[in-house]
């Protein structure tokens, strides 16, 4: 790789980390894709700043012939597009060779989700378990009940939920300020059910004689808080007790249920994007099938020509 190309890529990655707050894993993914692209150009005696649309097309063809799937090729093209957008803004290239380049089509699988009735069954079973067992069992049951109510009420990522610091309880009881990907903060509202479940959990786990921790959901794990894996295991066991296939459920499925049920009841896609903490609306657009079904139902039920005669 030429020294100029290396500097341009490093400057772009630094911008992503400092100005955009991109996570370390995201930066490394960009680096791999961009280094591979730069190596392709080097093999043809081309400079990063002098690449053409033909170079981009040839590179994508090479990726396809190397066996990379459509999703991987689309991701790589996205990284190169962003690099050239940065270089144009910086005045290092006049035009981006990626302009007008059509990326590989990729099928985005619909997210697994649960019906409202299934979520209700899950929550009811979690609430029932809080009434049984000894003190230790009740505290564990209250923790699980609280986690489920909060996850379904807020749509938080499971990593955000299990690592909530106790300081998140300061301020307005109706909302939480959480730190998501890239260190970005956002407000998520707590509905009355989630707040009540949280209050019950706190009443049972705090106070005189209790172990204090900086985490809202402490545990003896290396991290000091409940792990995603343990929460997922507890959730699957609960689902089976509620008569739901454990293979169909995970904390991420509850996040999908939160988004799908909101959209099905008329929520705006941009509002759901903000609640989920998606940096780009394209990530939230995976739920557009919910909007499409809602529109079909709306036309079927209210359009005069759709009425049976």
Secondary structure, DSSP 4 states (H G I P E B T S, - for coil): --HHHHHHHHHHHHHHHHTS---HHHHHHHHHHHHHHHHHHHTTT--GGG--HHHHHHHHHHHHHTT--HHHHHHHHHHHHHHHHHHHHTTS-SS-TTTTPPPPP-PPPPPP---HHHHHHHHHHHHHHTTSS-HHHHHHHHHHHHHHHHHHHH---HHHHHT-BGGGGSS-TTEEEEE-GGG-EEEEE--HHHHHHHHHHHHHH-STTPPP-SBTTB-SSTTSB--HHHHHHHHHHHHHHTT--GGG--HHHHHHHHHHHHHHTT--HHHHHHHHT-SSHHHHGGGHHHHHHHHHHHHHHH-GGGS--
